[in-house]
């Protein structure tokens, strides 16, 4: 059964305030009016503990001084350039960090899969692509550009033939060069296929025997192999012998 409470009147031991409070008749009788007086009385009884607690609180609120990092002279593991760092960094930039990661990944791939070799379709060299290089046909960008220059379409011949009103037919330049055995038809020297698309004097070029500007047609019969030096010297002068058969 619930115990009936009685109203107890007393004076607070800490502040002396007269308080009227309900009391059930069990336990210690109240002698303080509230929490504020309880804290004040505890401070009086435990001054040293309170001082230590205040000191720890003040220390916890103080921000620690920033750490002073000394500059260290280091050398990049990837590019070898000297740089300054405040940590134990091994590379000087993000680019070198990525390059170093690519090298490690390439080494792991070689250990797990092995090195794959390919044959260049242009120069015939044996090569192994570096990590991230998707080229499998040519060993270098120079070989790829050389093939692109050799196989690029000759769109100006059609426009010039239309402008001068002469006959035009599609001509594969490689067929003309193979027909003439990669030999200049003007001076007789060899024009190696490897020099096609370059600025060498022996570079093979397809030349009109009778220039389009003089009424010559763009056909196999009117085309011949010429070295770059002879083609430049010839200009728009008709020179050479018309072919009697198509390639």
Backbone torsions as a table, in degrees:
resi	resn	phi	psi	omega
1	UNK	NA	144.3	-179.8
2	UNK	-70.6	137.5	178.9
3	UNK	-83.2	133.9	179.9
4	UNK	-71.8	137.4	179.5
5	UNK	-91.8	150.8	177.1
6	UNK	-120.7	156.5	178.5
7	UNK	-85.6	122.9	-177.7
8	UNK	-109.8	129.4	179.0
9	UNK	-109.0	126.4	179.9
10	UNK	-152.4	167.8	177.7
11	UNK	-105.6	135.5	-178.8
12	UNK	-65.3	132.3	-179.8
13	UNK	-69.1	-22.8	-175.1
14	UNK	-92.2	-50.1	-176.2
15	UNK	-106.9	-10.1	179.0
16	UNK	78.1	9.5	-178.9
17	UNK	-74.6	139.0	178.1
18	UNK	-80.9	126.8	-173.5
19	UNK	-126.7	141.2	174.2
20	UNK	-117.8	115.3	-172.7
21	UNK	-137.9	149.1	179.2
22	UNK	-72.8	139.9	-179.2
23	UNK	-137.3	130.9	-175.5
24	UNK	-85.2	-9.3	178.8
25	UNK	92.9	1.4	178.8
26	UNK	-124.5	147.9	179.9
27	UNK	84.8	-175.3	-177.9
28	UNK	-76.6	138.5	178.2
29	UNK	-69.9	141.4	179.7
30	UNK	-68.1	139.7	177.9
31	UNK	-124.8	-7.6	179.8
32	UNK	-120.3	149.8	-174.0
33	UNK	-82.1	-23.9	-177.3
34	UNK	-172.8	-174.4	-176.8
35	UNK	-67.0	-34.3	-179.7
36	UNK	-61.7	-41.9	178.2
37	UNK	-71.0	-32.1	176.3
38	UNK	-63.2	-44.3	-179.8
39	UNK	-66.0	-41.6	180.0
40	UNK	-64.6	-39.6	178.0
41	UNK	-67.6	-37.4	179.0
42	UNK	-65.5	-36.9	177.9
43	UNK	-63.9	-38.0	-180.0
44	UNK	-68.2	-36.6	-177.8
45	UNK	-79.6	-28.5	-176.1
46	UNK	-127.9	67.6	-177.4
47	UNK	-67.3	-39.0	-177.5
48	UNK	-69.2	-42.6	178.6
49	UNK	-62.4	-39.5	179.4
50	UNK	-67.1	-39.3	178.5
51	UNK	-63.8	-41.4	178.5
52	UNK	-65.4	-38.9	178.5
53	UNK	-64.6	-42.2	177.8
54	UNK	-64.1	-39.3	-179.6
55	UNK	-65.0	-44.0	178.5
56	UNK	-63.9	-36.4	178.7
57	UNK	-65.5	-43.8	179.6
58	UNK	-64.7	-37.5	178.6
59	UNK	-67.0	-35.3	179.1
60	UNK	-69.4	-24.9	-179.4
61	UNK	-86.3	-14.1	-179.5
62	UNK	-78.3	129.3	179.6
63	UNK	-75.6	134.1	179.3
64	UNK	-67.2	149.4	179.3
65	UNK	-67.9	140.7	-179.9
66	UNK	-62.8	145.1	179.9
67	UNK	-74.1	135.6	179.0
68	UNK	-90.9	116.9	-179.6
69	UNK	-102.5	126.6	-179.6
70	UNK	-84.8	141.4	178.0
71	UNK	-74.2	135.7	-177.8
72	UNK	-120.8	133.1	174.9
73	UNK	-83.2	126.1	-179.0
74	UNK	-136.3	171.1	178.6
75	UNK	-126.5	131.4	-174.9
76	UNK	-64.8	132.6	179.0
77	UNK	-70.7	-20.6	-174.8
78	UNK	-94.0	-53.2	-175.8
79	UNK	-103.9	-13.6	177.6
80	UNK	81.5	7.6	-179.1
81	UNK	-82.9	138.5	177.2
82	UNK	-74.6	138.2	179.6
83	UNK	-147.3	164.6	-179.1
84	UNK	-106.5	134.8	-179.5
85	UNK	-140.9	153.9	176.3
86	UNK	-102.1	2.8	178.4
87	UNK	-128.0	-165.5	179.8
88	UNK	-100.1	46.1	-179.4
89	UNK	-69.7	144.9	-179.0
90	UNK	-103.9	-16.4	-179.6
91	UNK	-125.5	159.8	-172.7
92	UNK	-92.6	-19.0	-175.4
93	UNK	-154.8	173.3	178.4
94	UNK	-67.7	-34.0	179.1
95	UNK	-62.9	-43.2	178.3
96	UNK	-68.0	-33.0	178.4
97	UNK	-65.5	-41.8	178.3
98	UNK	-67.4	-40.9	179.7
99	UNK	-63.8	-40.1	178.3
100	UNK	-65.4	-39.5	177.1
101	UNK	-64.6	-38.2	178.3
102	UNK	-64.6	-39.0	179.0
103	UNK	-63.6	-43.6	179.2
104	UNK	-64.9	-40.6	178.7
105	UNK	-64.7	-38.0	177.7
106	UNK	-64.4	-41.7	178.8
107	UNK	-64.0	-41.6	177.1
108	UNK	-64.1	-39.1	179.4
109	UNK	-65.1	-38.3	179.5
110	UNK	-65.4	-38.9	179.6
111	UNK	-66.2	-41.1	-175.6
112	UNK	-81.6	-43.8	-172.7
113	UNK	-103.5	-36.2	-174.1
114	UNK	102.2	167.6	-178.8
115	UNK	-87.0	127.0	178.2
116	UNK	-97.7	132.1	-179.1
117	UNK	-113.8	150.3	179.5
118	UNK	-134.9	161.4	177.7
119	UNK	-108.6	126.4	-179.5
120	UNK	-66.6	129.6	-178.8
121	UNK	-74.3	-13.2	-178.8
122	UNK	-96.1	-55.1	-175.5
123	UNK	-106.5	-8.1	178.1
124	UNK	79.1	8.0	-178.9
125	UNK	-74.3	148.6	176.0
126	UNK	-89.1	126.7	-177.3
127	UNK	-142.4	159.4	175.9
128	UNK	-123.3	117.8	-176.8
129	UNK	-61.7	142.8	176.1
130	UNK	-74.2	167.9	-176.8
131	UNK	-62.8	128.5	-179.6
132	UNK	90.6	-12.2	179.5
133	UNK	-85.9	120.4	-177.0
134	UNK	-92.0	2.4	-179.3
135	UNK	-71.5	128.4	177.6
136	UNK	-125.5	-8.8	-176.0
137	UNK	-101.2	-35.3	-175.5
138	UNK	-125.8	144.2	-175.1
139	UNK	-76.4	-21.2	-177.6
140	UNK	-151.6	167.8	177.5
141	UNK	-68.5	-27.2	178.4
142	UNK	-65.4	-41.6	176.9
143	UNK	-64.9	-39.6	178.9
144	UNK	-65.2	-41.6	178.2
145	UNK	-66.3	-36.6	-179.7
146	UNK	-63.0	-42.7	178.3
147	UNK	-66.7	-39.5	-179.9
148	UNK	-64.9	-40.4	178.6
149	UNK	-66.8	-36.2	-177.6
150	UNK	-71.3	-32.4	-174.9
151	UNK	-102.2	5.9	-178.0
152	UNK	-70.3	144.4	-177.0
153	UNK	-70.1	150.2	177.9
154	UNK	-103.3	82.2	-177.5
155	UNK	-75.3	-22.0	-176.4
156	UNK	-71.0	-28.1	-179.1
157	UNK	-62.3	-40.0	178.9
158	UNK	-65.6	-42.5	-179.8
159	UNK	-64.9	-41.4	-179.1
160	UNK	-68.9	-39.0	177.9
161	UNK	-63.8	-39.7	177.6
162	UNK	-66.7	-38.4	-178.5
163	UNK	-67.1	-37.2	-178.6
164	UNK	-93.8	-0.4	176.2
165	UNK	68.4	37.7	-179.8
166	UNK	-111.3	169.6	-178.1
167	UNK	-70.9	143.4	177.3
168	UNK	-135.9	136.1	171.1
169	UNK	-141.4	152.8	-179.4
170	UNK	-64.9	132.6	-178.5
171	UNK	-127.2	128.8	172.4
172	UNK	-87.0	112.6	-175.3
173	UNK	-61.1	-30.6	-179.8
174	UNK	-65.8	-32.8	177.9
175	UNK	-65.7	-39.1	178.7
176	UNK	-65.8	-43.2	-178.1
177	UNK	-68.4	-38.2	177.9
178	UNK	-69.1	-36.6	179.0
179	UNK	-60.4	-40.0	-179.5
180	UNK	-89.1	10.7	174.7
181	UNK	59.6	33.9	177.4
182	UNK	52.2	44.3	-179.3
183	UNK	-128.8	134.4	179.3
184	UNK	-66.1	126.9	-178.6
185	UNK	-81.8	-0.9	-180.0
186	UNK	-105.3	-42.7	-179.1
187	UNK	-113.5	-14.1	174.8
188	UNK	85.6	3.8	-179.5
189	UNK	-89.2	159.7	-178.5
190	UNK	-72.9	143.5	176.5
191	UNK	-121.3	94.4	-175.2
192	UNK	-58.9	143.3	179.4
193	UNK	-64.1	-30.7	-178.9
194	UNK	-65.0	-17.9	-179.1
195	UNK	-93.0	-2.9	-178.5
196	UNK	-63.4	133.7	-179.0
197	UNK	88.0	1.4	178.8
198	UNK	-102.5	-178.8	179.7
199	UNK	-102.8	16.5	178.1
200	UNK	-71.0	148.7	-179.9
201	UNK	-64.1	-25.3	179.9
202	UNK	-93.4	8.0	-178.8
203	UNK	-65.5	130.9	-179.1
204	UNK	-74.5	135.6	178.4
205	UNK	-137.6	153.8	178.4
206	UNK	-92.9	123.0	-173.7
207	UNK	-120.4	144.1	174.8
208	UNK	-82.9	124.3	178.9
209	UNK	-63.3	-52.1	170.9
210	UNK	-104.9	111.2	-174.3
211	UNK	-55.4	151.2	178.9
212	UNK	-61.0	-35.2	-180.0
213	UNK	-67.2	-18.2	178.7
214	UNK	-100.3	7.2	178.7
215	UNK	101.5	8.9	179.6
216	UNK	-78.1	145.3	-178.7
217	UNK	-88.8	155.2	176.3
218	UNK	-94.2	80.7	-178.9
219	UNK	-135.7	169.7	178.8
220	UNK	-61.3	-35.2	-177.2
221	UNK	-68.0	-25.1	-176.5
222	UNK	-102.3	13.7	-178.8
223	UNK	-118.7	148.4	179.9
224	UNK	-147.6	162.5	175.4
225	UNK	-84.9	132.9	178.5
226	UNK	-141.6	144.5	175.2
227	UNK	-73.2	161.3	-175.6
228	UNK	-62.3	-38.8	-178.9
229	UNK	-64.2	-45.0	-180.0
230	UNK	-68.9	-36.6	-179.3
231	UNK	-64.7	-39.2	178.2
232	UNK	-69.6	-42.4	-179.1
233	UNK	-68.0	-33.0	-178.4
234	UNK	-68.1	-42.3	-178.7
235	UNK	63.7	-130.6	179.7
236	UNK	-103.8	26.9	178.9
237	UNK	-88.2	129.5	176.3
238	UNK	-63.0	124.5	-177.0
239	UNK	-155.4	129.7	-179.9
240	UNK	119.0	174.8	-178.1
241	UNK	-113.7	129.0	179.1
242	UNK	-61.1	139.6	179.8
243	UNK	-77.9	140.9	-177.7
244	UNK	-89.0	-6.2	-179.1
245	UNK	-144.3	156.4	179.8
246	UNK	-84.5	159.8	-179.3
247	UNK	-71.5	NA	NA
